[in-house]
Amino acid sequence: MYEKNLNIGYLLDFYGDVLPERKRNVLDMYYNEDFSLAEISEEIGISRQGVRDIIKKAEEELCFFESKLGLSKKMTDLAQKTDSLLAVAIETQASAVVCEGIAELKKRIEQ
């Protein structure tokens, strides 16, 4: 059985706008709306195998973008570093302004 790679849904958030509309829509239905291959094939009027082919090609494109640009990894690393920094600031009883600033940065990263 075809298993969903949740990392692809995350990459879709980063690079989805550079995919052709049809590929982006198919991936969105599959990963974000949890449509089955059959439901997507019915929706767009192609075979399930055609849907699977679109998904595989679009996944490859997203992975290619990530391998060249690394935006997803950079964002994940930044979020982890911000979490660590906030924990240290709280532990060392840093000023409220510092903690609020780090918390605000964390919110912006997560958006």
C-alpha positions as a Markdown table, in Angstrom:
| # | Residue | x | y | z |
|---|---|---|---|---|
| 1 | Met | 0.0 | 0.0 | 0.0 |
| 2 | Tyr | 1.1 | 3.5 | -0.7 |
| 3 | Glu | 2.1 | 5.3 | 2.5 |
| 4 | Lys | 1.9 | 9.0 | 3.0 |
| 5 | Asn | 5.2 | 10.8 | 3.8 |
| 6 | Leu | 4.2 | 13.7 | 6.1 |
| 7 | Asn | 7.4 | 15.5 | 5.3 |
| 8 | Ile | 6.0 | 16.1 | 1.8 |
| 9 | Gly | 3.0 | 18.0 | 3.3 |
| 10 | Tyr | 5.5 | 20.2 | 5.1 |
| 11 | Leu | 7.5 | 20.8 | 1.9 |
| 12 | Leu | 4.3 | 21.6 | 0.1 |
| 13 | Asp | 3.9 | 24.6 | 2.6 |
| 14 | Phe | 7.3 | 25.9 | 1.6 |
| 15 | Tyr | 7.5 | 25.2 | -2.1 |
| 16 | Gly | 3.9 | 24.6 | -3.2 |
| 17 | Asp | 3.6 | 27.9 | -5.0 |
| 18 | Val | 6.3 | 27.0 | -7.5 |
| 19 | Leu | 4.6 | 23.8 | -8.6 |
| 20 | Pro | 2.2 | 23.8 | -11.5 |
| 21 | Glu | -1.4 | 24.4 | -10.3 |
| 22 | Arg | -2.6 | 20.9 | -11.1 |
| 23 | Lys | 0.2 | 19.2 | -9.1 |
| 24 | Arg | -0.2 | 21.6 | -6.2 |
| 25 | Asn | -4.0 | 20.9 | -6.1 |
| 26 | Val | -3.5 | 17.1 | -6.2 |
| 27 | Leu | -0.9 | 17.2 | -3.4 |
| 28 | Asp | -3.1 | 19.5 | -1.4 |
| 29 | Met | -6.1 | 17.2 | -1.8 |
| 30 | Tyr | -3.9 | 14.2 | -0.9 |
| 31 | Tyr | -1.9 | 15.5 | 2.0 |
| 32 | Asn | -4.0 | 18.4 | 3.5 |
| 33 | Glu | -7.5 | 17.3 | 2.7 |
| 34 | Asp | -6.8 | 13.5 | 3.1 |
| 35 | Phe | -8.5 | 12.5 | -0.1 |
| 36 | Ser | -7.8 | 9.0 | -1.4 |
| 37 | Leu | -6.4 | 8.3 | -4.8 |
| 38 | Ala | -9.8 | 7.2 | -5.9 |
| 39 | Glu | -11.5 | 10.4 | -4.7 |
| 40 | Ile | -8.9 | 12.6 | -6.4 |
| 41 | Ser | -9.2 | 10.7 | -9.6 |
| 42 | Glu | -12.9 | 11.2 | -9.6 |
| 43 | Glu | -12.5 | 14.9 | -8.8 |
| 44 | Ile | -10.1 | 15.7 | -11.6 |
| 45 | Gly | -11.2 | 13.0 | -14.1 |
| 46 | Ile | -8.1 | 10.8 | -14.5 |
| 47 | Ser | -7.2 | 7.3 | -13.4 |
| 48 | Arg | -5.9 | 6.4 | -9.9 |
| 49 | Gln | -2.6 | 5.5 | -11.5 |
| 50 | Gly | -2.6 | 8.9 | -13.1 |
| 51 | Val | -3.1 | 10.6 | -9.8 |
| 52 | Arg | -0.4 | 8.5 | -8.2 |
| 53 | Asp | 2.0 | 9.5 | -11.0 |
| 54 | Ile | 1.2 | 13.2 | -10.4 |
| 55 | Ile | 1.8 | 12.7 | -6.7 |
| 56 | Lys | 5.2 | 11.0 | -7.2 |
| 57 | Lys | 6.4 | 13.5 | -9.7 |
| 58 | Ala | 5.3 | 16.5 | -7.5 |
| 59 | Glu | 7.0 | 14.9 | -4.5 |
| 60 | Glu | 10.2 | 14.5 | -6.5 |
| 61 | Glu | 10.0 | 18.2 | -7.4 |
| 62 | Leu | 9.5 | 19.3 | -3.8 |
| 63 | Cys | 12.4 | 17.1 | -2.7 |
| 64 | Phe | 14.6 | 18.6 | -5.4 |
| 65 | Phe | 13.7 | 22.2 | -4.3 |
| 66 | Glu | 14.5 | 21.3 | -0.7 |
| 67 | Ser | 17.8 | 19.7 | -1.7 |
| 68 | Lys | 18.9 | 22.8 | -3.6 |
| 69 | Leu | 17.4 | 25.5 | -1.3 |
| 70 | Gly | 17.1 | 23.8 | 2.1 |
| 71 | Leu | 14.5 | 26.3 | 3.3 |
| 72 | Ser | 12.5 | 23.7 | 5.3 |
| 73 | Lys | 15.6 | 22.4 | 7.1 |
| 74 | Lys | 16.7 | 26.0 | 7.9 |
| 75 | Met | 13.3 | 26.9 | 9.3 |
| 76 | Thr | 13.2 | 23.7 | 11.4 |
| 77 | Asp | 16.7 | 24.4 | 12.7 |
| 78 | Leu | 15.8 | 28.0 | 13.5 |
| 79 | Ala | 12.7 | 26.9 | 15.4 |
| 80 | Gln | 14.7 | 24.4 | 17.5 |
| 81 | Lys | 17.3 | 27.0 | 18.3 |
| 82 | Thr | 14.6 | 29.5 | 19.3 |
| 83 | Asp | 13.1 | 26.9 | 21.6 |
| 84 | Ser | 16.4 | 26.2 | 23.2 |
| 85 | Leu | 17.1 | 29.9 | 23.6 |
| 86 | Leu | 13.7 | 30.5 | 25.2 |
| 87 | Ala | 14.3 | 27.6 | 27.6 |
| 88 | Val | 17.7 | 29.1 | 28.6 |
| 89 | Ala | 16.2 | 32.6 | 29.0 |
| 90 | Ile | 13.5 | 31.3 | 31.3 |
| 91 | Glu | 15.9 | 29.1 | 33.2 |
| 92 | Thr | 18.3 | 31.9 | 33.8 |
| 93 | Gln | 15.5 | 34.3 | 34.7 |
| 94 | Ala | 16.3 | 36.6 | 31.8 |
| 95 | Ser | 14.4 | 39.9 | 31.7 |
| 96 | Ala | 10.8 | 39.8 | 30.6 |
| 97 | Val | 11.7 | 41.9 | 27.6 |
| 98 | Val | 14.2 | 39.2 | 26.4 |
| 99 | Cys | 11.7 | 36.4 | 27.0 |
| 100 | Glu | 8.9 | 38.2 | 25.2 |
| 101 | Gly | 11.3 | 39.0 | 22.3 |
| 102 | Ile | 12.2 | 35.4 | 21.9 |
| 103 | Ala | 8.6 | 34.2 | 22.2 |
| 104 | Glu | 7.6 | 36.7 | 19.5 |
| 105 | Leu | 10.4 | 35.4 | 17.2 |
| 106 | Lys | 9.1 | 31.9 | 17.8 |
| 107 | Lys | 5.6 | 32.9 | 16.8 |
| 108 | Arg | 6.9 | 34.5 | 13.6 |
| 109 | Ile | 8.9 | 31.4 | 12.7 |
| 110 | Glu | 5.8 | 29.1 | 13.2 |
| 111 | Gln | 3.6 | 31.2 | 11.0 |
